[in-house]
Amino acid sequence: MSSVIQYYGTGRRKSACARVRLIPGQGEVTINGQPLADYLGGRTGLDKMALTPFQAIDANGRFNVIATVNGGGIAGQAAALRHGIARALAKALPQNRPTLRQDGLLTRDPREKERKKYGRKRARKRFQFSKR
């Protein structure tokens, strides 16, 4: 049994977390056991966004992606997948790390949902003010 070289990367966005495994192959993408198009429900914008790291370094069709994604919604999961793919590619092809960094694909998006404050309906919404 020959051992295949695998590269791992963890991507996060909002409350979504993606554990990504890259294996040299034909470019098949599997998320939680489903093909990319089925998992994202036909949202073409999201699958293009998730695969931008491959376009950035011109590596389309060189790696198979096997990912486990949980938490958050579909858009957050797609962004977490993009982050994880970019991190795994930076390990697989270190010479392309500056290109990925320049395109902002290695930086984790720090924006999170703001917590609800006491005495308010939501994080920032106040109750209606009546002067009289």
N, C-alpha and C positions, 0 to 999 in steps of 0.2 A: 504494500500500500504506500503510494507516494504522498508526501505531505505537500499540500498546495499552500503557497504564500498567501496570507490574508492580512488585511490592514483594517484596523478598527478605529472608529471615531464616535464620539458622543456629541449630539447636538441638542440644544435647548432653545425654547422660545416660549414666552409666557409661562404656562404651566405644562407645556408639552415637552416630552423627552424622547429622543430618538437614539437608539443604539444601532450603529451602522457597521456593516462588514463588507469590505470590498474584496472581490476575488477576480483575478484576471479572467476575462471571458468576452462575451459578445455584446454586452450592454443591457442585459435583462435586469429589470428592477422589480424586486418583490418586497412588499410591505406587509407584515403580519400574515404571511402566507398567501397573499393575493397580489396579482399584477398591479403595477402603479395606476393604470387607467381605471381599473375596477375599484381600487381602494379610494381614490380621490373622486370617484363618482362622475367622471367625464368633465371635470373642471380643467379645461386646457391651460388656462393661465397658471393654475397651481402646479401642474406637472412640469410646465416649462420652467417655472420659478425654482422648483425643487432640483432640477437638473442643470441649473446655471453654472455650478462649479466645473462640470465637464466641458461646457462651451467656453468658459473663461480660459482654460488651458488646452483646448482643442484635443480632448481625450474621449470624444464620443465613441462608444462601442468598444472600449478597451477593458472595461471592468463590469462585472456583474455586481449588483447591489442587493444585499439581503439586510433588511432593516426591521427592527422591532420598535414600534412607536406606541406611546400611551400618554394619556393626559391631554387636556385642552380640547380644542376643536380642530376641524380639518385644516384651516388656514395656518394655525399655529403649529400643527403637526408637520405640514409641508415645509414651513420655515425651519423647524427643528431638523427635518431630514436634510435640507440644504446645508445647514451648519455642520451636521455630522458627516455628510459626504465631503465637504470641503476640508474638514479636519483629517479625515482618513486619506484623502488625496495628498494632503501636505506631508503625511508620513510615507505614502507610497512613492511620491515623486517630489523629493525635497527641493529640487531645482525650480519648481513652480510655486513654491511658497510665497515669494514676493509678489507674484501676479495675483494669487488668491487674496493676499493681504491688501493689495492695492484696490481690488474690487470690493473690499469690505466683507468678504465671505467667511473669514476666520474670526471676526469679531462677534461676540454674542450680543444680541439685541437686549439691552437691560430693561426695556419697558415692561412693567408688570401692572396688574390691576391694583388700583389704589384701594386701601382698606376703608371700610365704612367707619365714619366717626360717630361717636355717641351724640345724641341730641339732634341728629340730622337724618333725613330719609336715606341718602346715599353718601358717597364719599364727599361730595361738594354741594349737593343740592340742599338748599335751606327751605324751611317752611315759609309759607307766604307771609309777607310782612304787611301789617295793617297799621297805618299811622293813627287812624281814629276808629 
